Amino acid sequence: MAQWLRFTHHNKPGFGQLSGEQIQVHSGDMFAHSQATGETIPLAEVKIDIPCVPSKMIAMVDNFHALVTKLEHKVPVEPLYFLKGNNSFLANEQTIRTPKSYSGKVVYEGELGIVIGKHCHEVSESEAQHCIFGYTCINDVTAIEILNRDPGYAQWTRSKSFNTFGVFGPYITSGIDPMTLSIKTILNDQERQNYPVSDMIFPPAKLVSLISQDVPLEPGDIIACGTSVGVGSMKPGSQVSIVIDGVGRLDNAFE
């Protein structure tokens, strides 16, 4: 297992692997033959950035059996997804903010994120497994009252692409079996979500393969695997955490 992160230290950007409370600094490209420089920096001395810069974040809808059952939807026969705007990306310990144009409820959605490690287009499921670099924590924030406000058109991208609504990090963790993981969402010290990845309708490798038939995936791209039951609204002043043991803990304030 390895945990990768991007950071700023003394106004200088960098990336590396986490080793306890130290960062082993690397040079080159995180996704292509990066090399350790030999330098280490205490984790406490850096500002953590988003762990990669995706060309796109593809986000799933209705990808967990428990939520599909609760909503009385049919189990989808193919992945249902939308794109979150790149403007929405937000790092660990930064503040999620309500847009000035919206005064309704804003909800959290704790999710597992797949991080792509190499170009991936029209690949088989077995090939897709080798295209996955690792996994990260995601909070797919949503202006929920916009989503179905117009009965003629569900506004997935608009309701989920405001600035600060695409929260992910703090790390990309590689070398793990995602099917053993559970996703928890903690709101103001209260557990609101706790569900297993094993309940996923389209598991990671299959998801990557199927999406790659439609859209070429590039190193650093993220697939947000969708959420399960327990989604709820945040109030200004809230603290929200997405916790995936073995992957990381994503902490943010909401205003």
C-alpha positions as CSV (number, residue, x, y, z in Angstrom):
1,M,0.0,0.0,0.0
2,A,1.2,3.5,-0.8
3,Q,-0.5,6.9,-0.1
4,W,0.3,9.7,-2.5
5,L,-0.4,13.4,-1.9
6,R,0.2,16.9,-3.4
7,F,1.1,19.7,-1.1
8,T,2.5,23.2,-0.8
9,H,5.6,23.8,1.4
10,H,7.0,27.3,1.9
11,N,5.0,28.4,-1.2
12,K,6.5,25.6,-3.3
13,P,4.3,22.9,-4.7
14,G,5.4,19.2,-4.5
15,F,4.2,15.7,-4.3
16,G,5.2,12.5,-2.6
17,Q,4.4,9.4,-0.5
18,L,3.2,9.5,3.0
19,S,5.3,7.6,5.5
20,G,3.9,7.9,9.0
21,E,4.0,11.7,9.8
22,Q,6.6,12.4,7.1
23,I,6.3,12.9,3.3
24,Q,8.9,11.3,1.1
25,V,9.2,13.9,-1.7
26,H,9.2,12.6,-5.3
27,S,10.0,14.2,-8.6
28,G,8.7,13.6,-12.1
29,D,5.1,12.5,-12.8
30,M,3.1,10.8,-10.0
31,F,1.5,8.5,-12.7
32,A,4.6,7.8,-14.8
33,H,7.9,6.7,-13.2
34,S,8.2,9.2,-10.4
35,Q,11.4,9.0,-8.3
36,A,12.1,9.6,-4.6
37,T,14.4,12.6,-4.2
38,G,15.6,11.5,-0.7
39,E,14.1,14.6,0.8
40,T,11.5,14.3,3.6
41,I,9.1,16.9,5.0
42,P,7.0,16.7,8.1
43,L,3.3,16.3,7.2
44,A,2.5,19.0,9.8
45,E,4.5,21.6,7.9
46,V,2.6,21.4,4.6
47,K,-0.7,22.6,3.2
48,I,-2.4,19.6,1.5
49,D,-3.7,20.2,-2.0
50,I,-6.1,18.0,-4.1
51,P,-4.0,14.9,-4.7
52,C,-4.2,15.1,-8.5
53,V,-5.6,17.5,-11.1
54,P,-8.2,15.6,-13.1
55,S,-9.2,16.5,-16.6
56,K,-12.6,15.3,-15.6
57,M,-14.6,13.9,-12.7
58,I,-17.2,11.4,-13.7
59,A,-19.8,10.8,-11.0
60,M,-22.2,7.9,-10.7
61,V,-25.9,7.8,-9.9
62,D,-27.8,4.7,-8.5
63,N,-24.7,2.5,-8.1
64,F,-25.5,0.9,-4.7
65,H,-28.2,-1.7,-4.2
66,A,-29.4,-0.3,-0.8
67,L,-30.1,3.2,-2.2
68,V,-31.8,1.9,-5.4
69,T,-34.0,-0.2,-3.2
70,K,-34.8,2.7,-0.9
71,L,-35.7,5.0,-3.8
72,E,-37.7,2.2,-5.5
73,H,-35.6,2.6,-8.7
74,K,-34.8,-0.1,-11.1
75,V,-31.3,-1.5,-10.9
76,P,-29.5,0.1,-13.9
77,V,-28.3,-2.1,-16.7
78,E,-25.5,0.3,-17.5
79,P,-23.6,3.0,-15.5
80,L,-25.6,6.2,-15.0
81,Y,-23.3,9.2,-14.7
82,F,-22.7,12.9,-15.1
83,L,-19.7,15.2,-15.0
84,K,-18.7,17.6,-12.2
85,G,-17.2,20.9,-13.3
86,N,-13.4,21.2,-12.8
87,N,-14.1,24.6,-11.1
88,S,-15.7,22.6,-8.2
89,F,-12.6,20.8,-7.0
90,L,-11.7,21.4,-3.3
91,A,-9.0,20.0,-1.1
92,N,-8.9,18.6,2.5
93,E,-9.5,21.2,5.2
94,Q,-10.8,23.8,2.8
95,T,-14.3,25.3,3.2
96,I,-17.3,24.2,1.2
97,R,-19.4,27.3,0.5
98,T,-23.0,27.9,-0.4
99,P,-23.2,29.8,-3.8
100,K,-24.6,33.3,-3.6
101,S,-27.3,32.4,-6.2
102,Y,-28.8,29.6,-4.1
103,S,-30.5,29.6,-0.7
104,G,-31.7,26.0,-0.4
105,K,-30.4,22.8,1.2
106,V,-26.9,21.7,0.5
107,V,-26.2,18.0,1.0
108,Y,-23.1,15.8,1.5
109,E,-22.6,12.5,-0.3
110,G,-19.7,10.4,1.0
111,E,-18.2,8.3,-1.9
112,L,-15.2,6.2,-3.0
113,G,-13.2,7.7,-5.8
114,I,-11.3,5.7,-8.4
115,V,-8.2,7.5,-9.7
116,I,-7.0,6.6,-13.2
117,G,-3.3,6.0,-13.7
118,K,-2.9,5.7,-17.5
119,H,-4.7,6.4,-20.7
120,C,-7.7,4.1,-20.9
121,H,-10.1,3.8,-23.8
122,E,-12.3,0.9,-24.9
123,V,-10.6,-1.5,-22.4
124,S,-11.8,-4.9,-21.1
125,E,-12.5,-5.4,-17.4
126,S,-9.2,-7.2,-16.9
127,E,-7.4,-4.4,-18.7
128,A,-9.3,-1.8,-16.7
129,Q,-7.9,-3.2,-13.4
130,H,-4.4,-2.1,-14.6
131,C,-5.6,1.4,-15.4
132,I,-6.6,2.1,-11.8
133,F,-3.8,3.9,-9.9
134,G,-5.6,4.0,-6.6
135,Y,-8.5,5.3,-4.6
136,T,-9.5,8.5,-2.7
137,C,-12.3,9.9,-0.6
138,I,-15.0,12.1,-2.2
139,N,-17.7,14.4,-0.9
140,D,-20.0,14.9,-3.9
141,V,-21.7,18.1,-2.6
142,T,-25.1,18.9,-4.1
143,A,-27.5,21.9,-4.2
144,I,-30.3,19.4,-3.9
145,E,-33.2,21.7,-4.5
146,I,-31.9,22.5,-8.0
147,L,-31.6,18.9,-9.0
148,N,-35.2,18.2,-9.8
149,R,-36.6,21.7,-9.7
150,D,-37.6,21.6,-13.4
151,P,-39.8,18.5,-14.0
152,G,-38.7,18.3,-17.6
153,Y,-34.9,18.0,-16.9
154,A,-32.9,16.8,-14.0
155,Q,-30.0,19.2,-13.5
156,W,-27.2,16.9,-12.3
157,T,-24.2,18.9,-13.5
158,R,-25.6,22.3,-12.4
159,S,-26.6,21.2,-8.9
160,K,-23.2,19.5,-8.3
161,S,-20.7,21.9,-10.0
162,F,-20.7,25.0,-8.0
163,N,-17.4,26.2,-6.7
164,T,-16.2,24.0,-3.8
165,F,-18.7,21.2,-4.5
166,G,-16.2,18.6,-5.8
167,V,-14.3,17.7,-2.6
168,F,-11.7,15.0,-2.8
169,G,-8.5,13.7,-1.1
170,P,-6.4,14.1,1.0
171,Y,-4.5,11.1,-0.5
172,I,-4.6,8.6,-3.3
173,T,-4.1,5.2,-1.8
174,S,-2.8,2.4,-4.1
175,G,-2.3,-1.4,-3.5
176,I,-5.6,-2.0,-1.7
177,D,-8.7,-4.2,-2.4
178,P,-11.6,-1.7,-2.7
179,M,-14.2,-4.4,-2.2
180,T,-13.2,-4.7,1.5
181,L,-13.8,-1.0,2.2
182,S,-16.6,0.9,3.9
183,I,-17.5,4.5,3.5
184,K,-18.5,6.6,6.5
185,T,-19.7,10.2,6.6
186,I,-19.4,12.0,9.9
187,L,-21.4,15.3,10.3
188,N,-20.6,17.2,13.5
189,D,-19.3,14.1,15.2
190,Q,-22.4,12.1,14.3
191,E,-22.1,9.1,11.9
192,R,-24.6,9.7,9.1
193,Q,-23.4,7.1,6.5
194,N,-21.7,3.8,6.8
195,Y,-22.0,1.4,3.9
196,P,-19.8,-1.2,2.2
197,V,-18.2,-1.0,-1.2
198,S,-19.3,-4.6,-1.7
199,D,-22.9,-3.4,-2.2
200,M,-21.8,-1.6,-5.4
201,I,-23.8,-2.5,-8.6
202,F,-20.9,-1.8,-10.9
203,P,-17.6,-2.4,-9.0
204,P,-14.5,-0.4,-9.9
205,A,-12.8,-2.4,-12.7
206,K,-16.2,-3.1,-14.4
207,L,-17.1,0.6,-14.0
208,V,-13.8,1.8,-15.6
209,S,-14.2,-0.7,-18.5
210,L,-17.8,0.4,-19.2
211,I,-17.1,4.1,-19.0
212,S,-14.0,3.7,-21.1
213,Q,-16.3,2.5,-24.0
214,D,-17.8,6.0,-24.0
215,V,-15.1,8.4,-22.8
216,P,-11.3,8.1,-23.0
217,L,-9.9,8.3,-19.4
218,E,-6.6,10.0,-18.7
219,P,-4.1,9.8,-15.8
220,G,-5.5,11.7,-12.8
221,D,-9.1,11.4,-13.9
222,I,-11.5,10.5,-11.2
223,I,-14.7,8.3,-11.2
224,A,-16.9,9.0,-8.1
225,C,-18.5,5.7,-7.5
226,G,-21.8,7.0,-6.2
227,T,-23.3,7.1,-2.7
228,S,-25.7,5.0,-0.7
229,V,-28.3,5.7,2.0
230,G,-27.8,8.3,4.7
231,V,-27.4,11.5,2.5
232,G,-28.4,14.6,4.4
233,S,-28.1,18.4,4.5
234,M,-25.4,20.5,6.1
235,K,-26.0,23.7,8.0
236,P,-23.5,26.6,8.0
237,G,-20.9,26.0,10.6
238,S,-21.0,22.2,10.1
239,Q,-17.9,20.0,10.0
240,V,-18.2,17.1,7.6
241,S,-15.8,14.2,7.2
242,I,-15.6,11.3,4.7
243,V,-13.8,8.4,6.3
244,I,-12.6,5.3,4.4
245,D,-10.4,3.3,6.7
246,G,-7.3,2.3,4.8
247,V,-7.8,5.2,2.2
248,G,-8.0,8.4,4.2
249,R,-10.1,10.9,6.0
250,L,-11.4,14.0,4.2
251,D,-12.3,16.9,6.6
252,N,-14.1,20.1,5.6
253,A,-16.1,22.9,7.1
254,F,-19.3,24.1,5.5
255,E,-20.4,27.7,5.4
